Amino acid sequence: MPINFKRTQDMQLQFSIFGKLPRRADFIRINATHPAALDVDQQLADSLKYISLENEWQHRYLAMPASEFIFFSHDQKWAFVGVAMPSHDEASRHYPLVAGMCVPSEVIQGTEAEFVLANELFFSGLKDQLKSAADNSVEMLACRQFLEDQMAFSQRAGADLELAAQLLDRHMAKTAAWDLDRALQDQNADLESMILAFAFYLQMSRRYGNSMPGQLFLLPLPTGLGEEILGASVWLSLCRAATQSQGSNPIYFAFVSKESQRYLALSFSKINEQQLAMLWGKELDSRQIINAGDMQSPWRSHQAYAEASYILGRQLSDPTLSLLKLRDIVFKVTETIN
């Protein structure tokens, strides 16, 4: 599968830091006026306002781990690639500590899987910086220096993406599709239904637009050092394969925790405040989650669904089928869906 690596020289990158520190009274804002940062700030504020109506929400909020995410600005020209960690100020006013990079969306769209994998060290390093800042109540100088150092990313991004693509392909080539199918069993779903849901849900949401309620996919991630990012990259790669025939479309996602299990929360539209409340320990209403295994799902009535399901189901019945071969099959099966 040829990948179009965007030209990344001369990228207009900007880092941004904002939020609360335990021993600071003020709201920290460093380069926080960028449109992508302002949009993320508003989304997080809305999600906190939503959960603040519940009793004892602060305990759940503070117990949650940091979350990596990639969101897009309202005009979809920019992406915010960052980490949000629950925090508060010295007066116990709760708001997360957030840091990340504002990147032109064209750099990410189409290569989300490779981008995430190439930036594994960026995400882990940024989480460490935020935790250190909160624990030591420093002035975010180290975090700022870390992000400034990341500006050099624009000089090596193409090579990093190519290396990440090779690593992802090797991983998918040696991993059986059945392994991913088993991971979905707790959600009463299967890999065939999930992949087809990517394609047909996007087609339906484009057809009906804002009249259709926004929902998200909750995709299980493996545990272990480096496995979580690899697992997320696999899901993003399969999702992009299933939707490539429908043209460019942003994929919003965040890493979330639920009952000691990590998930990739993925959406084709802006993640709303009810859904974002998952980052702060809120149990998500089942109506907000796409149930790929539901036999009554409206996209199953699409005229092309039955044939696609038959072809994909036959291929997935082979226990030796690798994720890499599956991705190629998904490309072919979904290429007429538009």
Buried (B, 14 or more C-beta within 10 A) or exposed (E): EEBEBBEBEEBEBBBBBBBBBBEBEEBBEBBBEBBBBBBBBEBBEBBBEBBEEEEEBBEBBBEBEBBBBBBBBEEBEBBBBBBBBBBBBEEEEBBBBBBBBBBBBBBBBBBBBBBBBBBBEBBBBBBBBBBBBBEEEBEBEBBBEBBEEBEEBBEEBBEBBBBBBEBBBEBBEEBBBBEBBEBBEEBEBBBBBBBBBBBBBBBBBBEEEEEBEBBBBBBBBBEEEEEBBBBBBBBBBBBBBBBBBBEEBBBBBBBBBBEEEBBBBBBBBBBBBBBBBBBBBBEBEEEBBBBBBEEEBEBBEBEBBEEBBEBBBEBBEEEEBBBBBBBEBBBEBBEEBE
